[in-house]
Amino acid sequence: MSIIKKPHDKFFKETLSDIETTRDFMKNYFPTEILEIIDLENLSFEKGSFIEKELEELFSDMLFKTQIHGKEGYIYFLFEHKSYLSNKTGLQLLKYMIKIWEQKVNKENAGKLPIIIPIVIYHGESKWDIARNMSSMIEGIESLPEGVKKYIPSYEYILYDLSPYGDEEIKGNAKLRIFLEILKAIFYKEFDDFIEVLEKSIITLEELEQQEKGIDYFETFIRYIMNARKDITITDVYDVVKSISLERSEEIMTIAEQLIKEGMEKGIQEGMQKGIQEGMQKGIQEGMQKGIQEGMQKGMEKGILEGKRKTAKNFLRLGLSVQQVAEAAELPIEDVFRLKKEIEN
């Protein structure tokens, strides 16, 4: 197991890379006029992403190839997982579609551009209230004569609003429902409401595992929850899972141990790096080799201690006891009590 740096991205892609689940999503949520012209049986996932690195924490994307009205075409999913709305989505989508077309022209020497049908899956705290057509972004277009409007670039995208206030009904097979329901519930303000959805999702996931081998993304599911829901602890998750499956509860403990280990490694590494940098700067300023060596040594010691303290705070936020944190982070129990007071204050 490894640290999931972008849990939304991992959860989104691991779910929809299952072609059957993507096909099910399209059947349930695409407009009828589109379903009538796309070949769902020959759907295939295209590897790669068209999103800029600096936006990868806010967006994920997936591209699928199929036949659209008898010709090769593409369906482009943009998963928007940021807490605020942006009226630039239409422009961003257009930019990514242009990248796809450029790739076809430059790498495949295509004579004509393939059809691309764009869909935005919005996962935010507020209800989506932005117009879905590109022309709505262009100032003054409403007052232009109809004969002039045809010269202005415009298109519309499909939208699926997963915010707590979205109107979409949760439909589809078991795996798709788990995915959509937990994403929608992540932003529930009431903790008990979220726990209720989590419990139902784990029951469904457990039933799914008994029926179909190979569909197991339990770890990704749990890690996504732990990363995305700030008020939940590993103990909360363990209690829910234990009431449903003893086998799954053991997996939770394994995931918890791995999270602790990863947290310590990350905290110590960050602390050491900061300490070394501070030590080197101090040594250089003093202009003495001895100063550099002493500064690096002190910096490393300080960095390790800072890393342990940072890790200890993360463990306390996960709901571990003071005794457990002191043992895991190798800190005096008095220090852990002080850190707990800092968090509470």
N, C-alpha and C positions, 0 to 999 in steps of 0.2 A: 504494500500500500504506500502511496505517496501523497504529499500535500496537494490538495486541489486548490490551485491558485485562483481559478475562476469557476466557482461552484455552479453558478447559473449556466455557464457555457457547457460544462461537463454534463450536467443534468439534461439540458436541452438536447445536446448532440447524441448522448448515449440513448436517449429515448427515441428520437426521430431517425436515428441511423438504422433502426429496425423498420424496414420497408413496410411491413404489414401495419405497423402503428401509424406511419405517415400516410399510408393509403387510407386507413380508417379515419384519420383526421380530415383528409380531403373529402371523403364521402360524406362526412357529417357537417362540414363547415364551409365548403366551397359553394358558390352560387351554382344553381342548376345549369345555367347557360354555359358555364365553364366545364362542368362535369360531363356535359354532352359531347365535348370535343377533345377531351384529353384521354389518353390511353393509360388507365391506372394499373393495368396488368403488367406493363413493361416499364415500370418506374425504376430508375436506378440513381444511386447517390453519387455525386461528383465530389471528389476530395478537393480541399482547398478553401480558403477564405478570401474575401475581397475587402475586409474591414481594416482600416489603419490601426497600427499597433496602439496608438494613444487612446483609441476608442474601444479596445477589446474588453475593458471592464464594464462597458455600458451596452455593447451590442454583441450578438452572435449571429452567424448566418450559415445557411445550408443551401446547396444547389442540387436540384434533381432534374435528370434528363428523362424525357418521354416523347411520345408522339402527340402533337397538338394539331388537330384538324388534318391529320395525314402527313404532317411534316415534323422533322426533328425540332423540338422546342424545349424550354426549360421553365421550371417553377422555382422561384427564388424566395426563400424564407428569411426574413430579418426579425430576429428576436430582440426586442428592446426592453432591457431590464434595468431601467433607472427610475428613481423615485419621483422624477418630475417630468412634466410634458414638454415637448419641444415641437415647434412648428416647422422645424427644418427636416423632418423625417422624409418628406417627399423629395427634397433635394438630395439627401443622402442616398436614398434608394436609387434615384436616377444615376448618380455617380457610380454606384456599384454595378448597375445594369450596364452602363457604358464600359466598365472594366471587363465584364463578361463578353460583351460584343467585341471589344478590342482584342481579347484573347482569341476569340474565334477567327477574327480577321488576320491577326499576326501569326498565330501558331498553326492554324488549320487552313489558312488561305481561303476562307469562306467567301463565296461570291456575294451572298446575301446574308443579312442578319437573321438569326433565328428568333422566333417569338419567345418573349420572357414574360411570364405572369408573376407579378410580385405580391407577396403577402407579408403583412406586419403582424407579429404576435406581440402585443403590448403587455408588459408585466410591470405595472407601477401602482402607486398608492391612490392616485386620482383617476377618476373616470376620463376616458378619452373623449375630448370634445373639439377636436381639430378636424377641419375638412380634409377629405382623403384624396382630393384631386390636386395635381401639381399647380394648376392655374390659380388656385386660391392664394398662392404665395406671391403672385405677381400683382403689384399695385396698379390699380386703375383698369384692370382688364374687364371688369363688369361693365364699364361705360363705353368700351370700344364697340364700334359697329360689328355686326356678325360677320361681315365680309372680311374684316381685319383679323378677327380672333383665330381664324384658321391658320394664320401664319405664326401663332404663338405656341410653343411646345407645351403639351399637356398630356397627362395620363392619370389613371386612378388605380389605387392598390386595394387589395382585400385587407380587411382589418379584423383581428380577433382580439377583443379587449378582455384581458385576464385580471383586471383590477377588481378589488372587492365590490366596486359599484357597476361593473360591466353587466350587460343584459344577457350575455350568451349562456345558454343552458349547457351543462356538462353532459356530453354524449360520447358514445364510442365504446370500444372494448375495454377490458379491465385495465390494461397497462396505460392506455391513453387517459382513462378517467383518473387513475392515480396521479399521473403527471399533471393534468390540468387542475385537479382539485387541490393538490398540495401547493401548487404555485399560487392559486387564488387565495388559499387560506394563510399563506405566509404573512400577509399584511393585515390579517384580522387583529383588531385592537384588543379583543377579549382573549386572554390566554386559554381559558377553558374551551372556547369555541375552536381554537386551533387544535388543542389536544383531542377533541372529538373527531376532527377530520383526520388527524394523524392516526388515531386508533382504527378508524374505518379503512384507511389506506393500507395499514400494515396487515389487517385481516384479509383484505382483497389481495395484497401481494403474496401473502402466505398461501391462499387458495390457488393463486395463479402458479406458484412454484410447484405445488402438488400436481397440477394438471399438465404443465408444460416445462420440460427440462430446458435449461439453457437461457431462460429469461430471468436473469438474476442480476439486478443492479441495486441490491439492498444497500451495499456500502455507499454507493454514490448517492442514493436516496437519503441516507442518514447524514452523511457529510454535508449534503446540500442544506438540510434542515439546521444543522449545527452552525453553519456559516451564515445562513440567511436570516434566521430568527434569533435576535439578540437576547431575548428574555428566557430562553430555554437552556436547561443544563443537561448533561449526559445522563444524570440521575433521573430526570423527568422522562427522557426517552426510554431509559432502561425499564422504569416502572411500567410504562405503557406496553413495551414489547414483551416483558416477562409475563404479563397477564394473558398474552396471546400465544406465545411460543417460547418454551424454555431453550430450544436450540437457537432461536434468534437472539435471545437475551445473552447467550454466551458470545455470539458474534458482536453484540454491542460492547461487551467488556473488552474484546480484542480490539475493536475500533477505538475505544477509550484509551487503552494502553498505547496504541499507536499515536493517537492525538497528543498524549502526554509526551511521548518520546520526540515527536516532531516539534512540539512546542519548545521543549528544552533545547533541542539542537538549533532551532531557529533563533531562540533568545540568546543562547550562548554565542552563536556565530555573529549575530548583530552586535552584541555587547563587546566581543573581542575586537571586531573591526573598528567600532567607535573608539575603544580604548587604545588600540594600536595607533590610530590616526592622531588622537589627542597626545599620546606619548611622543610620537615622532615630531609633531609640531613643537612641543615643548623642548625636545632635545635639540632640534634645529635652531630654535630661537636662542638657546643657550650657547649654541655653536660648539658643542663639545661632544665627542664620541661617547664619553661616559654618560653624558646627559641623555643621549639618544637611547643607549642601552637601558639605562635606569627608567627612562620615560616609557619605553616599550614594555618593560617588565611590569611597571606599575599600571600602565594602561591595560595590559592584558589581564592583570589581576582585577582591576576595577571593572573591565569589560565583562569578565566572567561573572563577577558579582552582580553587575547590572543585568546581565542576561538571565541569571537565576531569579532575580527579583521580578523581572518582567514576566518570566515564565510562571512564577508563583502567582502573580496577579491573574494571569489567564486561567490558571487552574482554579483559583478561588471563584472566578466568574463562572466557570463550568459547574460549580456546585460541590467541588471536593472539600473534604473537611480540612481543618488546619493541620491536623496530624498527618493526613495523607499528603498534603502539599509540602510540609516540612521534609518528609521522607523522600518524596519524588524530586524536589528541587535541591535537596541537600543543603537546607538552610536551618539555622536555629529556630526553634518554635516561637521564640520571642519576636524574631524578625517577621515571621509570618503573621503573628497577631497584629504587629504594627502595620503591615501591608494591608491586612483585612480592614483595619480602621480607616486607612487612607481611601480605600475603595468605597467604604460605606459613607464616608464624609464627602 
